[in-house]
């Protein structure tokens, strides 16, 4: 999840500095996406798809492209146009629902 948190909070570079993850202190608010993929889905491959673009589409960052690539046995997508491939959930549904409920009690 850390790569997603870093991408979602890149605005902190301007206020804290380029090395903001190392300078992160208690009390600094972080943006946390609430619309994360919490169940496996299928995607129909198109000509423009790459593992990086699928990661950006479903996970909001390119950092999880290896997750999709490994789930699909590292197959080359341009040979799979028109076929459906699995996109694994980024987070466990129950754990994510519990985390959302906890966040609501803190706000």
N, C-alpha and C positions, 0 to 999 in steps of 0.2 A: 504494500500500500504506500510505502514511502515515496516511490517515484511519482505516483499520482498526487500525493500531498505536495510534493515539491513543485510540480507543474501547476497545480491549482493555486499555489501561493507565491508565484513568481513576483508578484507586486512587492513582496518583502525585500527584494533586492534593492529597491529604491530607498526604503526606509532604514533597513538594518545593514545592508551591504551584500555583496556577492556571496559571501560565505554565511548567509543567514541561517542555514541549518545547524551550523556549529555554534552560532550565537543565540539559538532559540532558548528563550527563558519562559518560566511559568508565567501565565497571564497574557501572553501574546496570542491574540485570536487567530485561528487558522480556518481557512475555508475548507469544508469537508463536503464532498458531493453526496447528495442524498438519493441520487438516481443511478446508483451502481448496478451493474448486471449481477443479479443474485440467483439466477437459474440458467442452466445451459440452454442455448438456442441454436438454430441452424441458419446458415447464411448461404444464399445462392451466389456462386462466384460469377463476377462480370469481368470484362476485359481489363478494366482499370484497377482491379483489386490487387493489393499486396498485403502481406502480413502486417506491415506497418500501418497501412490505411485501415485495415480491419480493427487493429488495436485502437487506433484513434477514434474510429466510429463507435465502437462498443465500450471502450474503457476510458475514452477521453484523453488518452496519452499514447504515444508510440512505444513506450517502455515495456509493454507487455506483449509485443509481437512474438517473442519466443514462446510464450505460453500457448498462443494459438498455433504456431508452427509445430511445436512438439505434440500438441493434441492431435494434429493432422499428419503425424509421421513424417514431417518435414517435406511433404509433397510440394511440387512446383505448381503454383496456382494457375499459370497460363495454360496448363494442360488439363485443367479441371473446369474450364468455363462452362457454365450452365449446370454444374453439379452442386449439391448442397454439402457443406462441411459444418462440423460442430464448432461452436464458439463456447468455450467453457465459462462458467460463472466466475466472476472475479472475487466474490465474497459469498460465504454461506448465508442462505436466506434467513434462517433462524437467528444466527448470530447478529446479522445486520439489523433485523427487526428489533432485537433486544437492545442493540446499541442505539438505534433511533429512539426507542422508548426512554432510555436513560438520558439521552440528550434533551428530550422534551422536559424532563423533570429538572434539569439544570438551568434551563432558560427562563 
